[in-house]
Amino acid sequence: MAKSIISVSDLNKQEIFDMINLAGILKKDKNLYGDALSKKIFLLLFEKQSTRTRVSFESAIKQMNGKTIFLGRNESQLSRNERIEDMARVLDKYVDCVIARVYKHDDLLKFKNFADIPIINALSDLEHPVQILSDLFTMFEIKKNFDFKLTYVGDCNNVTNSLILASKIMGFEISLASPKKYEGEYIKNLNKTGIKNVVFENITDAVKDADFIYTDVWTSMGQEVKEDENERLKTFEKFRITKKLLNFAKKDVRIMHCMPIHYGMEIEEDVANSGHSIIFAQAENKIYMEKAVLAKIWDF
């Protein structure tokens, strides 16, 4: 399989299934592969803040007896505009893998091209692949297949992009509900490549017959723009996950959110904590999928 995971599209359907199956095994047997990474050192290079992704990756590595080094933007020469190519050619002599959270997706591609070690995308402006692999595991736990419909509601962002690519690979139906103004250039570019996605401005049309409704914050971290924030919030008010909205989806619809949650904005608190919500199952499953990703990269 691919040694680096920069995009969901770096993996094929069988590779994703293999990771899902292994994540399920690792969830049942948390001691499996307990010494697998004993000779591996991982650099977590994070330009952006992180809670769940950082902690789950560090825990996953340490549960497999690997070692981690954390390097924030201000602790590295990134803050002084060192070239990514130069960093890559040196850091691959120090560590066995770089797990990077960056502002610019192109920086990950440069890192991959100039380093002779695996590079894992822990979030960029264009994609959040390991998050979506974890979400696929969570949905598969419930449905046991990928014959379902998922509706993404809100700001089209890196999570949306990776979900769209995953739908193309795994075969599930996806619809989007977002203000046309915030549809996103990447969504339009995906459409040009033949991955067709209908963006509904009417949220109730988008969630019709949905098995899963997925949302995220209305402004992605690092993607804030200089505009009238009140105007943005007013625009997105129609794209909030409410108890009333669930009536337009399937009766057993499940609600997803990759967190952090802004209660009362993209989702009502009582919905996020209702019996429909699998948000905290998503968060838990990150560590099992990350362990599966690391195991598969080294073909354990």
HUFENQUI-V364598 format. One line per field, one symbol per residue. phi: phi as a letter, one per 20 degrees, with the letter a starting at -180 (. if undefined). psi: psi as a letter, one per 30 degrees, with the letter a starting at -180 (. if undefined). A space follows every 10 residues. Layout:
# HUFENQUI-V364598
phi = ???
psi = ???
This chain:
# HUFENQUI-V364598
phi = .fedcecgff ddgfffgfff ffgffffecf efmfcfdfdd ddeeddfdfb dffffffffg fffdmedccd cegfedfgfd mffggffffd ffedceaddc dcfdggffff gffdddcfcd fepcfdbcff gfffffffff geemadebdd decpffcffg gffffffffe neeccccbfg fdfnffffff gfeoeecede edffffegmf ecddcbgfcf gndfdebfff fffffegfde edfffffedf fdgddcbemf edgndfbfff ffdefffcff fgfffgffff ffgffffdlf
psi = lkfkjeleff kleeeeeeee eeeeefeeif fkhfgegfgk kkkjjjfllk deeeeeeeee eefgglkkkk jlefflgefg hkkeeeeefe fffelfkkjk jlekefeeee eeffkhlkkk jgkafeliee eeeeeeeeee eefgagilkk kkkbkjaeee eeeeeeeeef glkklkjlke fgekeeeeee efffjkkkjk fjeeeegkgk ekkklllfjk kfgkljljee eeeeefefhk jleeefffal egkkkkkfll kjkfcfkkef efglffkgef eeeefeeeee eeeeeeegh.
